[in-house]
Amino acid sequence: MEKDVTFISQLTKAQFELKVYIAALACDLQDVDDILQETNVYIWRKADTYDSARPFLPWAKALAKYQVLRWRKDLERDKLVLDEAAIELLADEALSEVDHDVQ
C-alpha cells in the first residue's frame, strides 16, 4: 500500500513535466491531454516495472514517448487518403446529384 501511495505521489508531481514533454513530441496541442491521460494509464499499468532506486521522471518520460509514438501510428492508420481519381469520381457524383436535384 505504501508503495502505491508513493508511486501515485510521484506520478501526480510529474504531470506538468509529462504534459510539456508530450506537447513537445506530439505537435498537435489539441491531443496532448488525451495522450497524457493514456500515458497515465500506461504508467499505472507498468508501475510494477518501476525501480524506485532510480529517478521517476526519466522513466515516466520514456513511457510517455512510447504513447506519443503509438498515438502517431494510430493517427496515420486512421487517415482516410483518397487518390485523385477517387476525388474526381466523388466530385462528379456530387455534381450530378446537385444537377439532378435542381431539375
BAFI-3210 file (N, C-alpha, C; in Angstrom, 3 decimals, decimal comma, padded with zeros to 6 digits):
// residues 103
n [1|2|3|4|5|6|7|8|9|10|11|12|13|14|15|16|17|18|19|20|21|22|23|24|25|26|27|28|29|30|31|32|33|34|35|36|37|38|39|40|41|42|43|44|45|46|47|48|49|50|51|52|53|54|55|56|57|58|59|60|61|62|63|64|65|66|67|68|69|70|71|72|73|74|75|76|77|78|79|80|81|82|83|84|85|86|87|88|89|90|91|92|93|94|95|96|97|98|99|100|101|102|103]
n.u [000,830|001,890|003,817|002,191|001,020|003,260|004,062|001,826|001,968|004,391|003,724|001,682|003,047|004,604|003,002|002,873|005,426|005,351|003,233|004,267|006,427|005,117|003,656|005,737|006,547|004,272|003,178|000,594|-001,387|-003,989|-004,383|-002,861|-003,800|-005,353|-003,397|-001,772|-003,512|-003,799|-001,157|-000,843|-002,467|-001,072|001,408|000,574|-000,196|002,283|003,555|004,656|007,060|008,708|011,692|012,316|014,692|015,714|015,442|012,159|010,926|012,476|011,965|009,152|008,874|010,022|008,102|006,006|006,920|006,649|003,884|003,230|004,385|002,803|000,341|000,815|001,196|-001,342|-002,818|-001,867|-002,717|-005,451|-006,039|-007,880|-007,157|-007,484|-007,018|-006,373|-008,129|-010,253|-011,214|-012,016|-014,079|-015,884|-016,436|-017,655|-019,928|-021,167|-021,724|-023,488|-025,591|-026,419|-027,128|-029,221|-031,046|-031,722|-033,117]
n.v [-001,205|001,281|001,590|002,020|004,497|006,175|005,910|006,985|009,571|010,423|010,226|012,101|014,480|014,623|015,406|018,001|018,207|015,931|016,605|018,845|017,619|015,734|017,508|018,703|016,610|015,758|017,646|018,396|020,252|019,946|017,292|016,665|016,457|014,125|012,250|012,457|011,469|008,795|008,073|008,234|006,104|004,006|004,217|003,604|000,953|-000,135|000,121|-001,806|-002,358|-000,313|000,864|001,850|002,849|004,413|007,563|008,894|010,544|010,445|007,767|007,765|009,600|008,156|006,165|007,814|008,717|006,402|006,244|008,545|007,871|005,652|006,934|008,585|006,635|005,416|007,608|007,949|005,534|005,812|007,727|008,779|008,439|009,583|008,967|010,972|010,172|008,983|011,181|012,817|011,223|011,209|013,949|014,340|012,723|014,090|016,522|015,631|014,783|017,222|018,566|016,897|017,275|019,907|019,982]
n.w [000,000|000,832|-001,131|-003,382|-002,709|-002,648|-005,315|-006,689|-005,734|-006,867|-009,573|-009,734|-009,114|-011,364|-013,477|-014,786|-016,007|-017,640|-019,331|-020,694|-021,968|-023,604|-025,212|-026,603|-028,196|-029,564|-031,357|-032,004|-030,283|-029,467|-028,887|-026,706|-024,006|-024,161|-024,856|-022,613|-020,659|-021,554|-021,262|-018,482|-017,652|-018,851|-017,538|-014,942|-015,309|-015,796|-013,403|-011,692|-012,878|-012,356|-010,958|-007,879|-006,943|-008,827|-010,639|-010,991|-013,020|-015,551|-016,247|-016,465|-018,568|-020,645|-020,999|-021,743|-024,187|-025,748|-025,789|-027,262|-029,720|-030,352|-030,544|-032,764|-034,741|-034,738|-035,619|-038,218|-039,319|-039,158|-040,981|-043,762|-046,945|-050,132|-053,585|-056,554|-058,615|-057,232|-055,833|-057,969|-059,006|-056,846|-056,755|-059,263|-058,933|-056,825|-058,101|-060,111|-058,531|-057,440|-059,813|-060,590|-058,531|-058,924|-061,290]
ca.u [000,000|002,793|004,432|001,190|000,875|004,474|004,014|000,802|002,515|005,388|003,008|000,968|004,043|005,201|002,018|003,237|006,585|004,900|002,415|005,183|007,189|004,205|003,360|006,908|006,640|003,026|002,979|-000,809|-001,723|-005,353|-004,371|-001,940|-004,500|-005,715|-002,175|-001,365|-004,401|-003,392|000,155|-001,048|-002,978|000,041|002,369|-000,010|-000,113|003,697|004,085|005,468|008,379|009,486|012,725|012,253|016,046|016,037|014,539|010,844|010,569|013,001|011,244|007,819|009,002|010,267|006,798|005,237|007,406|006,009|002,482|003,185|004,660|001,605|-000,681|001,138|000,937|-002,795|-003,272|-001,547|-003,548|-006,835|-006,226|-008,542|-006,432|-008,063|-006,204|-007,052|-009,226|-011,376|-011,751|-012,728|-015,305|-016,785|-016,849|-018,611|-021,163|-021,788|-022,276|-024,658|-026,687|-026,877|-027,831|-030,464|-031,947|-032,124|-034,040]
ca.v [000,000|002,445|001,714|002,633|005,902|006,849|005,916|007,955|010,898|010,757|010,419|013,376|015,556|014,624|015,740|019,172|017,855|014,982|017,327|019,649|016,667|015,212|018,608|018,893|015,486|015,476|018,655|018,779|020,577|019,511|015,899|016,495|015,968|012,727|011,445|012,442|010,543|007,443|007,861|007,962|004,736|003,126|004,278|002,865|-000,475|-000,522|000,507|-002,869|-002,410|000,857|000,648|003,042|003,343|005,309|008,727|008,587|011,323|009,892|006,526|008,150|010,223|007,090|005,571|008,828|008,710|005,271|006,586|009,502|007,104|004,860|007,885|008,982|005,487|005,313|008,732|007,626|004,407|006,258|008,700|008,358|009,090|009,278|009,425|011,974|009,554|008,811|012,521|013,234|010,440|011,743|015,293|014,171|012,206|015,181|017,475|015,058|014,805|018,599|018,823|016,125|017,911|021,212|019,790]
ca.w [000,000|000,897|-002,450|-004,257|-002,331|-003,121|-006,772|-007,089|-005,422|-007,898|-010,833|-009,625|-009,204|-012,705|-014,500|-015,585|-016,840|-018,663|-020,309|-021,513|-022,781|-024,623|-026,132|-027,461|-029,130|-030,289|-032,399|-032,093|-028,895|-029,156|-028,461|-025,584|-022,817|-024,389|-024,786|-021,208|-019,958|-021,948|-020,659|-017,062|-017,542|-019,216|-016,434|-013,822|-015,651|-015,756|-012,092|-011,093|-013,525|-011,924|-009,939|-007,025|-006,681|-009,946|-010,731|-011,568|-014,209|-016,808|-016,536|-016,918|-019,891|-021,621|-021,280|-022,473|-025,574|-026,427|-026,013|-028,372|-030,940|-030,632|-030,982|-034,146|-035,612|-034,845|-036,425|-039,615|-039,733|-039,241|-042,062|-044,984|-048,030|-051,431|-054,706|-057,387|-059,362|-056,309|-055,557|-059,181|-059,078|-055,821|-057,170|-060,369|-058,342|-056,066|-059,067|-060,768|-057,537|-057,376|-061,074|-060,590|-057,559|-059,447|-062,418]
c.u [000,865|003,457|003,473|001,044|002,076|004,465|003,014|001,292|003,523|004,715|002,273|001,922|004,610|004,261|002,412|004,386|006,191|004,085|003,283|005,961|006,327|003,883|004,522|007,005|005,425|002,777|001,530|-001,323|-003,126|-005,380|-003,531|-002,640|-004,909|-004,498|-001,689|-002,226|-004,027|-002,042|000,018|-001,550|-001,850|001,089|001,841|000,076|001,316|004,330|004,986|006,841|009,273|010,438|012,807|013,629|016,490|015,060|013,254|010,621|011,181|012,295|009,854|007,867|009,270|008,943|005,907|005,647|006,751|004,529|002,328|003,428|003,450|000,485|-000,437|000,846|-000,566|-003,362|-003,028|-002,456|-004,996|-007,101|-006,925|-007,892|-007,030|-007,133|-007,031|-008,257|-010,460|-012,032|-012,542|-014,066|-016,334|-017,308|-017,882|-019,958|-021,914|-022,415|-023,520|-025,846|-027,283|-027,671|-029,173|-031,484|-032,511|-033,186|-035,388]
c.v [001,256|002,688|002,395|004,124|006,703|006,977|006,959|009,378|011,329|011,024|011,756|014,553|015,692|015,128|016,918|018,843|016,885|015,685|018,169|018,746|016,125|016,295|018,836|017,798|015,363|016,419|019,086|019,001|020,140|018,092|015,654|015,927|014,507|011,811|011,352|011,461|009,098|007,089|007,525|006,539|003,737|003,073|003,467|001,360|-001,001|-000,261|-000,556|-003,009|-001,251|000,475|001,920|003,574|004,327|006,474|008,372|009,265|010,784|008,598|006,845|008,790|009,180|006,410|006,539|008,859|007,572|005,550|007,582|008,775|006,260|005,753|008,294|007,856|005,299|006,413|008,461|006,523|004,846|007,245|008,060|009,141|008,617|009,764|010,372|011,400|009,391|010,164|013,030|012,512|010,948|013,126|015,221|013,680|013,305|016,200|016,906|015,000|016,203|018,935|018,123|016,761|019,220|021,036|019,396]
c.w [000,000|-000,453|-003,429|-003,974|-002,824|-004,640|-007,271|-006,827|-006,480|-009,244|-010,844|-009,772|-010,616|-013,792|-015,382|-016,535|-017,948|-019,742|-021,241|-022,470|-023,921|-025,655|-027,096|-028,519|-030,050|-031,455|-032,567|-030,679|-028,503|-028,590|-027,213|-024,355|-022,964|-024,278|-023,343|-020,417|-020,279|-021,335|-019,178|-016,830|-017,820|-018,097|-015,245|-014,075|-015,547|-014,387|-011,481|-011,736|-013,107|-010,802|-009,098|-006,631|-007,765|-009,977|-011,488|-012,912|-015,504|-017,225|-017,098|-018,304|-020,972|-021,989|-022,053|-023,939|-026,362|-026,696|-027,156|-029,696|-031,340|-031,155|-032,435|-035,129|-035,811|-035,730|-037,903|-040,141|-039,938|-040,368|-043,246|-046,118|-049,351|-052,523|-055,569|-058,123|-058,471|-055,999|-056,758|-059,286|-058,067|-056,201|-058,287|-059,846|-057,590|-057,004|-059,744|-059,821|-057,451|-058,638|-061,107|-059,663|-058,100|-060,525|-062,001]
res [m|e|k|d|v|t|f|i|s|q|l|t|k|a|q|f|e|l|k|v|y|i|a|a|l|a|c|d|l|q|d|v|d|d|i|l|q|e|t|n|v|y|i|w|r|k|a|d|t|y|d|s|a|r|p|f|l|p|w|a|k|a|l|a|k|y|q|v|l|r|w|r|k|d|l|e|r|d|k|l|v|l|d|e|a|a|i|e|l|l|a|d|e|a|l|s|e|v|d|h|d|v|q]
***
